[in-house]
Amino acid sequence: MNGRPPKTHLSDKSAPLKAPKVFLLDVEGTVAPMSLVYEQLFPYARMHFERYLQGHSGEQGVMNDLAALAEESANETDATAPKFTNPDYWDEALPYLNWLMDRDRKSTALKSLQGRIWKIGFERDELKGTLFPDVPAALERWSSAGQVAIYSSGSVAAQMLLFRHSNFGDLTDRISGYFDTRTGPKTAASSYESIANAMDCRPQEIMFFSDAVRELDAARDAGCHTRIVMREGNAPVDDAHGHRKIKSFDLL
């Protein structure tokens, strides 16, 4: 025994934040319905992977993604994963890409390739960034009072496409920063410290919104204030770990 009291889940109610400098937002289940990703974006990427790689595998950015994907495959610990060892053979990447998507793996290489395909879909108006109705007004209020930033497992490029081609028009002028898995895992406190540094503030001046308790726990461990977003269609939350629940941005 080290003599310390056991760790408990603490609410941020004891340290009220009058005016956050940064409103940090998750995407899936927070500003956009889960259905956007699983019913539109993922199927679109899966449908176009083969044709896209066939036509673009010689481009430097895509070559870099394939090399990173091969490295991920070499370090894969799940024996059921298809092997992808040679980035020069793009067709051999397809089984591994589909395997990663089936498991919703937060693979940086996968997310980058998805973002490249989604860019084409958004620009062709075959995809639309569906956001919840309360999002545009909230972004307007918060960007006037401070800064808005996005932190998602989807690539920065994909995040920007979502807000540029949203069902409410181009909202990118209200967003000051974008962060993805290159910043670090969303379940690591150090990631939120890095975001605070990038946004030129202290973690205590950030309010993080997410539907995922583990992400909110990490943000709170870093010193951020938190809100768990309870949207229709999200998975039920039995234990919010003391994070304050909200159903809408309208009252914030």
Buried (B, 14 or more C-beta within 10 A) or exposed (E): EEEEEEEEEEEBEEEEEEEBBBBBBBBBBBBBBBEBBEEBBBEBBBEBBBEBBEEBBEEEEBBEBBBBBBBBBEEBEEEEBBEBEEBEEBEBBBEBBBBBBEEEBBBBBBBBBBBBBBBBBBEEEEBBBBBBEBBBEBBBBBBEEBBBBBBBBBBBBBBBBBBBBBBBEEBBEBBBBBBBBEBBBBBBBEBBBBBBEEBEBBBBBBBBBBBBBEBBBBBBBBBBBBBBBBBEEBEEBEEBBBBEEBEEBEEB
